Amino acid sequence: LINYVGIVRGATQRLIKLELGNQPNDELIFYLDGILTELTFGEGPYGLPSPKDEEYQKNLAELNQLWEAMKTEISDYRSGKGNGGELLSLSEIYFDKANDTVFAADNYSERQTGRLLTVCIVTLGIMLLTWIIIFWAYSQKTIRLENKNKKLSDLARRDALTGVYLLDAFKEEAQR
C-alpha cells in the first residue's frame, strides 16, 4: 500500500517532467489511473487493499481530485490552452498531497502492525499458559501414578492377612 502510493507520487512527477519536456506518455497516465482506482476501490491486478482508515481515505479522495485536475491540465497543456507553470504548480500540490497520503498509509500500517503484534503476544501468552497447565497436570498425574505404583509394589511384597513382609521381601529389606 505504502509503496504503491509512493509509486503514484514518483510516477506523477516523472509524467509532469515528460509533459513539460514535450514527451507525452499516455501509458504512464493509464498506469497511474489503474493504481489510483485500485487504491480507491481495492480491486485490481495488484491486489492492493483499500483500508477503512478515515485519514487515509480523506487524503486519497483529495489525491484523486487533484489527479483529475492534473489530467485536465495535461490535456490543456498538450492542446496549447494551458501553460507549463500552472501544470508544474499543480504537480507540486499533488506531490504534497501524495506525501500526506503516504504518511497516512504508513500510520494505518503501523496501527495495524501494533494490533497484530498485540494479538500475537496475547495468543503466545495463552499458548504458553496452556502448555504450563498441561505440563503441571501431566507431572501431577505422573507423581500420583508413581506413588500408587510404590504402594502396589509394597502390597505385593506383604502378606494379605497380616500385612508383614513375605519371606523374600523380608530378607531383601533386612539386608538393606
RAWO-V741618 format. One line per field, one symbol per residue. ss: DSSP state (H for helix, E for strand, L for the rest). phi: phi as a letter, one per 40 degrees, with the letter a starting at -180 (. if undefined). psi: psi as a letter, one per 30 degrees, with the letter a starting at -180 (. if undefined). Layout:
# RAWO-V741618
ss=???
phi=???
psi=???
This chain:
# RAWO-V741618
ss=LHHHHHHHHHHHHHHHHHHHLLLLLHHHHHHHHHHHHHHHHLLLLLLLLLLLLHHHHHHHHHHHHHHHHHHHHHHHHHHLLLLHHHHHHHHHHHHHHHHHHHHHHHHHHHHHHHHHHHHHHHHHHHHHHHHHHHHHHHHHHHHHHHHHHHHHHHHHLELLLLLLELHHHHHHHHHL
phi=.ccccccdcccccccccccccfbdbcccccccdcccccccbgbiccgccbcccccccccccccccccccccccccccccgcbbcccccccccccdccccdcccccccdcccccccccccccccccccccccccccccccccccdcccccccccccccbccccgcccdccccccccc
psi=eeeeeeeeeeeeeeeeeeefghikifeeeeeeeeeeeeeefgkaffhklikhkeeeeeeeeeeeeeeeeeeeeeeeeeffelleeeeeeeeeeeeeeeeeeeeeeeeeeeeeeeeeeeeeeeeeeeeeeeeeeeeeeeeeeeeeeeeeeeeeeeefflkeefglkleeeeeeeee.
